[in-house]
Every structure is written in C-alpha cells, then in structure tokens.
C-alpha cells in the first residue's frame, strides 16, 4: 500500500508564487514516476508536470513558470509555481505510478485571485 499526500496549496494573487509538496509513504519501491495534475471546476483533470528518475515534462500552459523537482531520499516531489495566473486556479493532485497501480493524493486547492 502506498499513500500520497499533497500540501502547500492556498490563496495567492496573480503574479505570485506557491510551492506544492507531495510526500509518498508506505510501500514505495525505487524511484517511481510521479507527477502533478490539476482539475478546475467544470473541467477535466489535466497533466501539469511529470518527473521520472532522469526526466521531466510539462504542460505547455505552465512551461517557463512551473518547475517540478524531487527529493528521492524523502520520497517527495515538489511543484514550484511562479507567475501564477487566474487560470491556474484548480485542485492540484499528486500521482505516483507504481509497478501495478497508480496512486493519487486527495488534492490541494490553489486559488489565484486578481
């Protein structure tokens, strides 16, 4: 069993910054792919950024503004979000891809106000 827990969301003004954290615990094996997804009201969940042991990818909408990183010793993934826009408002979810199952956190709300 694996648990994934996000933190760091909150209310921020347009142009501001936030850093999200995602801690994986339990039966985490190796350095699994992890990522951040988000879901705004009335919209489908979408990929924001993903990171493997050696690479990372970003949605076009966040390139140059968001940075994903990981601390393997702590089984933690971060999402540094800069130059936030109102359209970044969403619930942000962390995902861990295991060998046989994909684990999701419960999400953390990010609200960007103008």
For each residue, the residues with C-beta under 8 A, 3 or more apart:
1: 26 27
2: 24 25 26 27 28 96 98 101 103
3: 24 25 26 103
4: 22 23 24 94 95 96 103 104 105
5: 22 23 25 94 105 106
6: 9 20 21 22 92 93 94 105 106 107 108
7: 20 21 22 23 108
8: 18 19 20 21 108
9: 6 18 20 92 108 109 110
10: 18 109 110 111
11: 111 113
12: 16 17 18 84 110 111 112 113
13: 16 84 112 113 114
14: 84 85 86 112 113 114
15: 83 84
16: 12 13 84 112
17: 12 80 81 82 83 84
18: 8 9 10 12 81 84 110
19: 8 78 79 80 81
20: 6 7 8 9 36 78 79 81 92 94 108 110
21: 6 7 8 76 77 78
22: 4 5 6 7 34 36 76 77 78 79 94 105
23: 4 5 7 74 75 76
24: 2 3 4 28 32 34 75 76 77 96 103
25: 2 3 5 28 75
26: 1 2 3
27: 1 2
28: 2 24 25 32 75 96
29: 32 98 99
30:
31: 52 53 70 72
32: 24 28 29 96 97 98 99
33: 50 51 52 96 97
34: 22 24 50 51 70 77 94 95 96 97
35: 47 48 49 50 51 68 77 94 95 97
36: 20 22 47 48 49 50 68 77 79 92 93 94 95
37: 45 46 47 48 92 93 94 95
38: 45 46 48 88 90 91 92 93 110
39: 43 44 45 46 90 91 93 107
40: 43 87 89 90 91
41:
42:
43: 39 40 46 90
44: 39
45: 37 38 39 93
46: 37 38 39 43 59
47: 35 36 37 50 57 59
48: 35 36 37 38 58 59 62 66 79 92
49: 35 36 56 57 58 59 62 66 67 68 79
50: 33 34 35 36 47 56 57 68
51: 33 34 35 55 56 57 68 69 70 77
52: 31 33 55 56
53: 31 72
54:
55: 51 52
56: 49 50 51 52 68
57: 47 49 50 51
58: 48 49 62 63 66 68
59: 46 47 48 49 62 63
60: 63
61: 87
62: 48 49 58 59 65 66 81 88
63: 58 59 60 66
64:
65: 62 81 82 83 84
66: 48 49 58 62 63 79 80 81 82
67: 49 79 80 82
68: 35 36 49 50 51 56 58 77 78 79 80
69: 51 77 78 80
70: 31 34 51 76 77 78
71: 74 75 76 77 78
72: 31 53 75
73:
74: 23 71
75: 23 24 25 28 71 72
76: 21 22 23 24 70 71
77: 21 22 24 34 35 36 51 68 69 70 71 94
78: 19 20 21 22 68 69 70 71
79: 19 20 22 36 48 49 66 67 68 92
80: 17 19 66 67 68 69
81: 17 18 19 20 62 65 66 84 88 110
82: 17 65 66 67
83: 15 17 65
84: 12 13 14 15 16 17 18 65 81 88 110 112
85: 14 88 112
86: 14 89 112 113 114
87: 40 61 112
88: 38 62 81 84 85 110 112
89: 40 86 110 111 112
90: 38 39 40 43 109 110
91: 38 39 40 107 108 109 110
92: 6 9 20 36 37 38 48 79 107 108 109 110
93: 6 36 37 38 39 45 104 105 106 107
94: 4 5 6 20 22 34 35 36 37 77 104 105
95: 4 34 35 36 37 102 103 104 105
96: 2 4 24 28 32 33 34 102 103 104
97: 32 33 34 35 102
98: 2 29 32 101 102 103
99: 29 32
100:
101: 2 98
102: 95 96 97 98
103: 2 3 4 24 95 96 98
104: 4 93 94 95 96
105: 4 5 6 22 93 94 95 108
106: 5 6 93
107: 6 39 91 92 93
108: 6 7 8 9 20 91 92 105
109: 9 10 90 91 92
110: 9 10 12 18 20 38 81 84 88 89 90 91 92
111: 10 11 12 89
112: 12 13 14 16 84 85 86 87 88 89
113: 11 12 13 14 86
114: 13 14 86
